[in-house]
């Protein structure tokens, strides 16, 4: 990498976030990283240096996020790249997931992202530079059976990122929303995935979908190290993409969804246009 940047990475104690933090530190970048438990983060990264600022942060608590951003600025004087990586999967039909479970999912996957952006933006805007990377999922574009709430949360991340990219363009700030496919991380383990505690037997397709996906744990085609490389690469691009799919499975699902939407829109073209004055 050509010059040092200050990175702020959430959900850094495992998965893609951990791979990214390790690669950044290995190349001499300055990294502030968050986790719900600071000790777990330090243990996972395995590096203690002036380049690395571990932060115990509750992303659902705006004051906690503010404190993390404030400490980053106090330590490194600035922040250049914000990576909203923290999140978890939740599986079940809408009927099988109660209000508390659903809201908790949005608190972490959506409102945690919003809290970070809200608190980072004044600094990025004052600098008139920066890059915000929001990690969504291919499920936010092409969700599958049994993942309605997760798909809705990740779709929200895509929607907010699209508009954010337009809103902050005048300040020289770039925004990229990333939609990964299946990567060989701990995502399909109990620490990162919540399945309904009250399954309804009638939802056989949902049960089959969950069983099929969980069975792929440890066999996913995506490499988290290569995904981290891709994120570093786009930050160094003059014109980074607003949308980035990661993984051949994400690419195939994304194109299939485009075709589905195109056909669905054209099929109802006459009815759609009939509502004009």
Secondary structure, DSSP 8 states (H G I E B T S, - for coil): --S--EEEESS-SSHHHHHHHHHHHHTT-EEEEEES-HHHHHHHH---STTEEEEE--TT-HHHHHHHHHHHHHHHS---EEEE----EEEB-GGGS-HHHHHHHHIIIIIHHHHHHHHHHHHHHHHT-EEEEEE--GGGTS--TTBHHHHHHHHHHHHHHHHHHHHTGGGTEEEEEEEE--BSSSTTSTTTEEE-SS--TT-HHHHHHHHHHHTTTT--SB-HHHHHHHHHHHHTSTT--SEEEESHHHHHHHHHHHHHHHHHHHHTHHHHHTT--
